[in-house]
């Protein structure tokens, strides 16, 4: 029997579901057909790939070894299909992009607007993910590009520096005061109530590290897992927060106040897989991101 792509997909489905019935439903074929096709694959290879004796179907050691290469083959074939359909004149195309959460507040909008203005035929899928999930998605070929912060990065992930991000204390514009450009000593935050992002944000870890280094324990009145919610809270209450300056500049109702010592800067990076095929759409977006980075202050 000649090995066909469907055999790899069938084996992968059974391994993921641990059950022939659910795998068959997912593949929209009958269970007997699925079982027959997997047995044909095992006969062709001359080895048992699945252990069917337990309550769930599991890969044998040989199955684990084989599936590792099968996944990579399917990933490379999918990349090949995208390469065949890639249009170099950018009249059409698709880009799969992921960003860490704070970038949705000030970076995704301008980049998407410019991409659509220059290349309206390119469609875009944007996901908001943590940096570790972005890098895993790039390595699994589930994403084309990511925007996050400089390393350390997983092996196989390539990073290109775009610009330096500066963070400051942020207050409502009507409460900033006449001396808002004068750096505020960080020790004064010990007596101030803050609204901060939750601990699952990389920005929060950056802020907590800064406070810890300077021995300051501010009173945290509100934690939010949404930048938009945080900016609305700060705009409407006496609370202050800590966010990238770019977010404050993008909201007329907010004002950045520098701290002393200043918060450490962060390098924003464009992430991709080292050996990935880079489509025309991905190359166009990368150019836009580098142009945007070159226009940023600092």
C-alpha positions in Angstrom: 0.0 0.0 0.0 1.3 3.5 -0.9 1.5 5.9 2.0 -0.8 8.8 1.6 -1.3 12.1 3.5 -4.6 11.0 4.9 -2.9 8.2 6.8 -0.8 10.8 8.7 -3.8 13.0 9.4 -5.8 10.0 10.6 -3.0 8.8 13.0 -2.6 12.4 14.3 -6.3 12.6 15.0 -6.4 9.4 16.9 -3.3 10.4 19.0 -4.9 13.8 19.8 -8.3 12.4 20.8 -7.1 9.1 22.4 -10.2 7.6 21.0 -11.2 6.2 17.5 -14.8 7.3 17.9 -14.1 11.0 18.6 -11.3 11.1 16.0 -13.7 9.7 13.4 -16.3 12.3 14.3 -13.7 15.0 14.0 -12.5 13.7 10.6 -16.1 13.2 9.4 -15.5 9.5 8.5 -16.8 6.3 10.0 -15.0 4.6 12.8 -14.5 1.3 10.9 -12.9 3.2 8.0 -10.6 5.1 10.4 -9.5 1.8 12.1 -8.9 0.2 8.8 -6.8 3.0 7.5 -4.6 3.2 10.6 -4.1 -0.6 10.4 -3.1 -0.3 6.8 -0.5 2.3 7.8 0.8 0.0 10.5 1.1 -2.9 8.0 2.9 -0.6 5.6 5.5 0.4 8.2 5.7 -3.1 9.7 5.2 -1.8 13.2 2.4 -1.2 15.8 1.8 2.5 16.2 -1.1 2.4 18.7 -1.7 0.6 21.9 -5.4 -0.3 21.9 -5.5 -2.4 25.1 -6.4 0.4 27.6 -9.5 2.6 28.1 -7.8 5.1 25.8 -5.8 4.6 22.7 -2.2 5.6 23.2 0.9 5.8 21.0 3.5 3.1 21.3 7.1 4.1 21.5 7.4 3.5 17.8 4.2 5.6 17.3 5.6 8.5 19.3 8.8 8.5 17.2 6.8 8.3 13.9 4.3 10.9 14.8 7.0 13.4 15.6 8.2 13.3 12.0 4.6 13.1 10.7 3.7 16.3 12.4 6.7 18.0 10.9 5.9 16.7 7.5 2.3 18.0 7.6 3.5 21.3 8.9 6.0 21.7 6.1 3.4 20.6 3.5 1.0 23.3 4.8 3.8 25.9 4.5 4.4 24.7 0.9 0.8 25.1 0.0 0.9 28.7 1.4 4.0 29.3 -0.7 2.4 28.1 -3.9 -0.6 30.4 -3.3 1.5 33.4 -2.2 1.0 36.4 -4.5 4.2 38.5 -4.8 2.3 41.6 -6.0 0.4 41.6 -2.7 -3.0 41.8 -4.5 -4.1 39.1 -2.0 -2.6 37.1 0.9 -3.1 36.3 4.5 -1.1 37.0 7.7 -1.4 35.3 11.0 -0.2 37.7 13.7 -0.1 37.6 17.5 0.9 40.3 20.0 1.3 40.5 23.7 -1.7 42.3 25.3 -0.4 45.9 25.8 0.3 46.3 22.1 -3.4 46.1 21.3 -3.8 49.4 23.0 -1.5 51.4 20.8 0.4 49.4 18.2 -2.0 47.0 16.4 -4.3 49.8 15.2 -1.6 52.0 13.4 0.1 48.9 11.8 -3.2 47.4 10.6 -4.4 50.7 9.2 -1.1 51.2 7.3 -1.2 47.6 6.0 -4.7 47.9 4.8 -4.0 51.3 3.2 -1.0 49.9 1.2 -2.2 46.4 0.6 -6.0 46.2 0.9 -6.1 42.7 -0.6 -4.2 41.2 2.4 -6.4 39.8 5.2 -5.2 39.7 8.8 -5.8 37.5 11.8 -4.7 39.0 15.1 -4.5 37.2 18.4 -3.6 38.5 21.8 -1.4 36.0 23.5 1.3 35.7 26.2 4.9 35.7 24.9 5.5 32.1 25.6 2.3 31.1 23.6 3.4 33.3 20.7 6.7 31.6 20.5 5.1 28.2 20.7 2.7 29.1 18.0 5.5 30.3 15.7 7.4 27.0 16.2 4.2 25.0 15.5 3.5 27.0 12.3 0.3 28.3 13.8 1.5 31.9 13.4 3.5 33.8 10.9 4.8 36.7 13.1 4.6 37.9 16.6 5.3 41.2 18.4 6.6 40.9 22.0 9.8 41.8 23.9 13.4 40.9 23.7 14.5 37.4 24.9 15.5 35.0 26.1 13.6 33.2 23.3 13.0 29.6 22.5 15.4 27.9 20.1 14.2 28.4 16.6 12.6 31.8 17.2 14.2 34.8 15.5 13.8 38.3 16.9 14.3 41.6 15.2 14.4 44.7 17.4 11.8 47.4 16.5 11.9 50.1 19.1 12.5 50.9 22.8 9.3 51.2 24.9 9.3 53.6 27.9 7.0 53.3 30.8 5.8 56.0 33.2 3.2 56.7 35.9 -0.1 57.5 34.2 -2.8 59.7 35.7 -6.0 61.4 34.4 -5.1 64.4 32.4 -7.1 66.7 34.6 -5.2 65.5 37.7 -1.7 65.6 36.3 -1.0 69.1 37.7 1.4 71.9 36.5 4.5 69.9 37.4 3.6 66.7 35.5 6.9 66.8 33.6 9.0 66.9 36.8 10.1 63.4 37.7 8.2 62.0 40.7 10.4 60.2 43.3 9.4 56.6 43.3 9.2 56.5 47.1 6.2 58.9 46.9 4.2 56.0 45.4 4.1 54.3 48.8 1.4 56.7 49.8 -0.5 56.6 46.5 -3.3 54.2 45.4 -2.7 52.5 42.1 -4.6 50.5 39.5 -2.3 47.9 37.8 -2.5 45.1 35.3 -2.8 41.6 36.7 0.2 39.4 37.3 -0.4 37.4 34.0 0.9 40.5 32.0 4.6 40.7 31.3 4.2 44.5 32.0 3.1 43.8 35.6 6.2 41.7 36.2 8.3 44.5 34.8 6.6 47.0 37.2 6.8 44.7 40.3 10.5 44.2 39.6 11.0 48.0 39.5 9.1 48.5 42.8 11.0 45.7 44.5 14.4 47.0 43.4 13.6 50.4 45.0 11.9 49.0 48.1 8.5 50.5 47.4 5.2 48.7 48.2 2.4 50.8 46.7 -1.2 50.4 47.7 -2.9 48.5 44.8 -6.6 49.4 44.8 -7.6 47.8 41.5 -6.1 45.0 39.3 -7.4 44.6 35.8 -6.6 42.2 33.0 -7.6 44.7 30.3 -5.6 47.7 29.3 -8.8 49.4 28.1 -10.5 48.9 31.4 -7.4 50.2 33.2 -7.3 53.4 31.1 -11.0 54.0 31.8 -10.5 53.6 35.5 -7.6 55.9 35.7 -9.4 58.5 33.5 -12.4 58.6 35.8 -10.9 58.1 39.3 -8.0 59.6 41.3 -6.1 56.3 40.8 -2.8 56.2 38.9 -1.3 53.4 36.9 1.9 52.4 35.2 1.8 51.9 31.4 3.9 52.5 28.3 4.1 56.2 27.4 2.7 55.4 24.0 -0.7 54.4 25.5 -0.9 57.6 27.5 -0.1 59.6 24.3 -2.8 57.8 22.4 -5.5 58.8 25.0 -6.3 62.5 25.4 -7.7 61.8 28.8 -4.4 60.5 30.2 -1.1 62.0 31.1 2.3 60.4 31.7 4.4 61.4 34.7 8.0 60.4 34.7 9.4 58.6 37.7 12.8 58.9 39.4 14.7 56.7 39.0 13.1 56.0 35.6 11.5 52.7 34.9 13.8 50.4 32.8 13.0 50.5 29.1 12.0 47.4 27.1 13.0 46.5 23.6 10.0 45.6 21.4 10.7 42.9 18.9 9.2 41.3 15.8 9.3 37.5 16.2 9.3 34.8 13.6 10.4 31.2 13.2 14.0 30.9 12.1 13.5 28.4 9.2 9.9 29.5 8.3 8.9 30.4 4.8 8.2 34.1 4.8 5.2 35.0 2.6 5.0 38.3 0.7 2.3 39.4 3.2 4.6 38.6 6.1 7.5 40.4 4.5 5.3 43.5 3.8 4.1 43.6 7.4 7.7 43.2 8.7 8.7 46.2 6.6 5.9 48.3 8.0 6.8 47.3 11.6 10.4 48.3 11.1 9.3 51.6 9.6 7.0 52.2 12.6 9.9 51.4 14.9 12.2 53.8 13.2 9.7 56.6 13.8 9.4 56.1 17.5 11.1 58.4 20.0 14.0 57.1 22.0 
